[in-house]
Amino acid sequence: MAVLPILHVGHPNLRLRARELSLEELHSGDIQRFIDDLVETMRHANGAGLAATQVDRPLRICALEVKDNPRYPYKPNIPLTVLVNPSLEPLSDARFDNEEGCLSVPNLRGRVSRFAELRVRALDRDGNEIDRVVRGITAGTYQHEVDHLDGLLFLDRVEDRTTLATWDQWKAHREAAFIETVREVVARYGS
Ligand code: NI
């Protein structure tokens, strides 16, 4: 396994729409090793998720995992999840304000409106079908990762640019209020 270099905002390949994989490709040693590397890279960087486009492989694969994450200590845990060829469908118009950061956008955070309830369809790394509902903060993390596969960064979705903050400034001025928002979202949606 290997820790892969992560592209930063400004690299044109972050803006590519990643392509679907066939089952045959997914089962290949190359792609299985790549998924191992993607997970290792995500963990090494303390990411809550990482998309293949962020490590310069324009394929529709992303990984998510939150386990008492030091970058996002308020985030509800998410077991290790690998999504291949994912599609997200909002289940209602309900939205919440998420405050996001990204390994490809060093030292910046901002407020993004996300759907609160999603149906997720994808394949897992073995090609088994995933069909599940995710809600709340976790739904925000899913939307952030799948956006990467469409060449989108959270920056593109920040409507109020006065919410942009370095991590230090975010901690000093925004974290306390956002932790209250997270509590409300978790109370309402369970995650
Ligand atoms: Ni990101």
Residues whose N, C-alpha, C, O or C-beta is under 5 A from the ligand:
A	BS01	NI	G101 C102 L103
